[in-house]
Amino acid sequence: MYKLATLEFIKKAKTLKLLSQKTQTTSKIQTFSSIKLLI
């Protein structure tokens, strides 16, 4: 379960990096917070 969440996080981070560095940073924080809640 944790590995799947990590893969999704990496996938999202890579996609957002192409769009915008600011968006990537914001999403990273939000996604990381979500992963913390799942654990």
Biopython code that builds the backbone (N, CA, C, O; Angstrom):
import numpy as np
from Bio.PDB.StructureBuilder import StructureBuilder

atoms = [
    (1, "MET", "N", (0.843, -1.192, 0.000)),
    (1, "MET", "CA", (0.000, 0.000, 0.000)),
    (1, "MET", "C", (0.882, 1.248, 0.000)),
    (1, "MET", "O", (0.643, 2.190, -0.756)),
    (2, "TYR", "N", (1.897, 1.243, 0.851)),
    (2, "TYR", "CA", (2.806, 2.387, 0.945)),
    (2, "TYR", "C", (3.586, 2.580, -0.357)),
    (2, "TYR", "O", (3.806, 3.708, -0.799)),
    (3, "LYS", "N", (3.999, 1.468, -0.965)),
    (3, "LYS", "CA", (4.764, 1.552, -2.217)),
    (3, "LYS", "C", (3.915, 2.159, -3.326)),
    (3, "LYS", "O", (4.409, 2.959, -4.121)),
    (4, "LEU", "N", (2.637, 1.781, -3.383)),
    (4, "LEU", "CA", (1.742, 2.331, -4.396)),
    (4, "LEU", "C", (1.578, 3.829, -4.210)),
    (4, "LEU", "O", (1.573, 4.583, -5.183)),
    (5, "ALA", "N", (1.444, 4.260, -2.973)),
    (5, "ALA", "CA", (1.301, 5.687, -2.675)),
    (5, "ALA", "C", (2.559, 6.444, -3.089)),
    (5, "ALA", "O", (2.487, 7.558, -3.608)),
    (6, "THR", "N", (3.708, 5.823, -2.851)),
    (6, "THR", "CA", (4.987, 6.447, -3.209)),
    (6, "THR", "C", (5.109, 6.579, -4.724)),
    (6, "THR", "O", (5.565, 7.606, -5.227)),
    (7, "LEU", "N", (4.699, 5.534, -5.449)),
    (7, "LEU", "CA", (4.776, 5.582, -6.907)),
    (7, "LEU", "C", (3.860, 6.667, -7.462)),
    (7, "LEU", "O", (4.227, 7.383, -8.394)),
    (8, "GLU", "N", (2.661, 6.786, -6.880)),
    (8, "GLU", "CA", (1.726, 7.825, -7.313)),
    (8, "GLU", "C", (2.314, 9.200, -7.038)),
    (8, "GLU", "O", (2.192, 10.115, -7.852)),
    (9, "PHE", "N", (2.957, 9.334, -5.874)),
    (9, "PHE", "CA", (3.588, 10.601, -5.481)),
    (9, "PHE", "C", (4.669, 10.996, -6.485)),
    (9, "PHE", "O", (4.740, 12.146, -6.916)),
    (10, "ILE", "N", (5.509, 10.030, -6.850)),
    (10, "ILE", "CA", (6.597, 10.289, -7.814)),
    (10, "ILE", "C", (6.000, 10.659, -9.176)),
    (10, "ILE", "O", (6.470, 11.575, -9.850)),
    (11, "LYS", "N", (4.958, 9.926, -9.560)),
    (11, "LYS", "CA", (4.306, 10.181, -10.846)),
    (11, "LYS", "C", (3.731, 11.594, -10.889)),
    (11, "LYS", "O", (3.900, 12.315, -11.873)),
    (12, "LYS", "N", (3.053, 11.979, -9.815)),
    (12, "LYS", "CA", (2.475, 13.318, -9.741)),
    (12, "LYS", "C", (3.565, 14.380, -9.730)),
    (12, "LYS", "O", (3.452, 15.401, -10.409)),
    (13, "ALA", "N", (4.612, 14.141, -8.962)),
    (13, "ALA", "CA", (5.704, 15.106, -8.849)),
    (13, "ALA", "C", (6.359, 15.336, -10.215)),
    (13, "ALA", "O", (6.657, 16.474, -10.580)),
    (14, "LYS", "N", (6.580, 14.255, -10.965)),
    (14, "LYS", "CA", (7.203, 14.382, -12.279)),
    (14, "LYS", "C", (6.300, 15.151, -13.236)),
    (14, "LYS", "O", (6.769, 16.015, -13.977)),
    (15, "THR", "N", (5.014, 14.843, -13.220)),
    (15, "THR", "CA", (4.063, 15.521, -14.100)),
    (15, "THR", "C", (3.992, 17.001, -13.788)),
    (15, "THR", "O", (4.015, 17.840, -14.688)),
    (16, "LEU", "N", (3.905, 17.316, -12.499)),
    (16, "LEU", "CA", (3.806, 18.716, -12.086)),
    (16, "LEU", "C", (5.093, 19.483, -12.352)),
    (16, "LEU", "O", (5.067, 20.691, -12.587)),
    (17, "LYS", "N", (6.217, 18.779, -12.315)),
    (17, "LYS", "CA", (7.502, 19.434, -12.593)),
    (17, "LYS", "C", (7.506, 19.991, -14.018)),
    (17, "LYS", "O", (8.081, 21.047, -14.283)),
    (18, "LEU", "N", (6.864, 19.275, -14.915)),
    (18, "LEU", "CA", (6.791, 19.730, -16.299)),
    (18, "LEU", "C", (5.891, 20.959, -16.414)),
    (18, "LEU", "O", (6.114, 21.822, -17.263)),
    (19, "LEU", "N", (4.882, 21.030, -15.560)),
    (19, "LEU", "CA", (3.929, 22.146, -15.608)),
    (19, "LEU", "C", (4.468, 23.388, -14.924)),
    (19, "LEU", "O", (4.504, 24.470, -15.509)),
    (20, "SER", "N", (4.894, 23.216, -13.657)),
    (20, "SER", "CA", (5.351, 24.379, -12.900)),
    (20, "SER", "C", (6.077, 23.972, -11.641)),
    (20, "SER", "O", (5.626, 23.083, -10.918)),
    (21, "GLN", "N", (7.209, 24.622, -11.370)),
    (21, "GLN", "CA", (7.989, 24.307, -10.166)),
    (21, "GLN", "C", (7.206, 24.674, -8.911)),
    (21, "GLN", "O", (7.243, 23.944, -7.920)),
    (22, "LYS", "N", (6.500, 25.799, -8.948)),
    (22, "LYS", "CA", (5.706, 26.230, -7.793)),
    (22, "LYS", "C", (4.594, 25.237, -7.510)),
    (22, "LYS", "O", (4.351, 24.870, -6.361)),
    (23, "THR", "N", (3.920, 24.806, -8.569)),
    (23, "THR", "CA", (2.825, 23.849, -8.423)),
    (23, "THR", "C", (3.361, 22.528, -7.876)),
    (23, "THR", "O", (2.720, 21.886, -7.045)),
    (24, "GLN", "N", (4.539, 22.131, -8.350)),
    (24, "GLN", "CA", (5.160, 20.891, -7.893)),
    (24, "GLN", "C", (5.423, 20.944, -6.402)),
    (24, "GLN", "O", (5.111, 19.999, -5.677)),
    (25, "THR", "N", (5.992, 22.036, -5.946)),
    (25, "THR", "CA", (6.327, 22.179, -4.531)),
    (25, "THR", "C", (5.072, 22.123, -3.678)),
    (25, "THR", "O", (5.044, 21.440, -2.654)),
    (26, "THR", "N", (4.035, 22.838, -4.093)),
    (26, "THR", "CA", (2.777, 22.857, -3.349)),
    (26, "THR", "C", (2.170, 21.460, -3.309)),
    (26, "THR", "O", (1.728, 21.001, -2.256)),
    (27, "SER", "N", (2.149, 20.787, -4.455)),
    (27, "SER", "CA", (1.563, 19.457, -4.536)),
    (27, "SER", "C", (2.365, 18.452, -3.721)),
    (27, "SER", "O", (1.798, 17.555, -3.098)),
    (28, "LYS", "N", (3.687, 18.606, -3.729)),
    (28, "LYS", "CA", (4.540, 17.708, -2.951)),
    (28, "LYS", "C", (4.162, 17.775, -1.480)),
    (28, "LYS", "O", (4.032, 16.746, -0.817)),
    (29, "ILE", "N", (3.988, 18.988, -0.974)),
    (29, "ILE", "CA", (3.635, 19.172, 0.438)),
    (29, "ILE", "C", (2.263, 18.558, 0.710)),
    (29, "ILE", "O", (2.082, 17.864, 1.710)),
    (30, "GLN", "N", (1.301, 18.809, -0.172)),
    (30, "GLN", "CA", (-0.046, 18.280, -0.001)),
    (30, "GLN", "C", (-0.059, 16.762, -0.090)),
    (30, "GLN", "O", (-0.704, 16.095, 0.718)),
    (31, "THR", "N", (0.654, 16.213, -1.075)),
    (31, "THR", "CA", (0.691, 14.764, -1.254)),
    (31, "THR", "C", (1.405, 14.090, -0.085)),
    (31, "THR", "O", (0.977, 13.035, 0.384)),
    (32, "PHE", "N", (2.488, 14.698, 0.380)),
    (32, "PHE", "CA", (3.237, 14.154, 1.500)),
    (32, "PHE", "C", (2.364, 14.125, 2.750)),
    (32, "PHE", "O", (2.410, 13.173, 3.528)),
    (33, "SER", "N", (1.571, 15.175, 2.935)),
    (33, "SER", "CA", (0.656, 15.243, 4.077)),
    (33, "SER", "C", (-0.386, 14.133, 3.969)),
    (33, "SER", "O", (-0.749, 13.509, 4.966)),
    (34, "SER", "N", (-0.862, 13.894, 2.745)),
    (34, "SER", "CA", (-1.856, 12.844, 2.516)),
    (34, "SER", "C", (-1.271, 11.473, 2.830)),
    (34, "SER", "O", (-1.933, 10.636, 3.443)),
    (35, "ILE", "N", (-0.029, 11.245, 2.408)),
    (35, "ILE", "CA", (0.640, 9.969, 2.668)),
    (35, "ILE", "C", (0.812, 9.777, 4.176)),
    (35, "ILE", "O", (0.628, 8.672, 4.684)),
    (36, "LYS", "N", (1.159, 10.839, 4.884)),
    (36, "LYS", "CA", (1.326, 10.767, 6.336)),
    (36, "LYS", "C", (0.020, 10.342, 6.992)),
    (36, "LYS", "O", (0.023, 9.572, 7.953)),
    (37, "LEU", "N", (-1.101, 10.846, 6.469)),
    (37, "LEU", "CA", (-2.411, 10.506, 7.025)),
    (37, "LEU", "C", (-2.738, 9.033, 6.785)),
    (37, "LEU", "O", (-3.396, 8.393, 7.606)),
    (38, "LEU", "N", (-2.273, 8.500, 5.651)),
    (38, "LEU", "CA", (-2.546, 7.105, 5.317)),
    (38, "LEU", "C", (-1.788, 6.127, 6.216)),
    (38, "LEU", "O", (-2.263, 5.026, 6.492)),
    (39, "ILE", "N", (-0.615, 6.541, 6.663)),
    (39, "ILE", "CA", (0.228, 5.651, 7.469)),
    (39, "ILE", "C", (-0.347, 5.507, 8.877)),
    (39, "ILE", "O", (0.221, 4.797, 9.707)),
]
sb = StructureBuilder()
sb.init_structure("model")
sb.init_model(0)
sb.init_chain("A")
sb.init_seg("    ")
for serial, (resi, resn, name, xyz) in enumerate(atoms, 1):
    if name == "N":
        sb.init_residue(resn, " ", resi, " ")
    sb.init_atom(name, np.array(xyz, "f"), 0.0, 1.0, " ", f" {name:<3s}", serial, name[0])
structure = sb.get_structure()
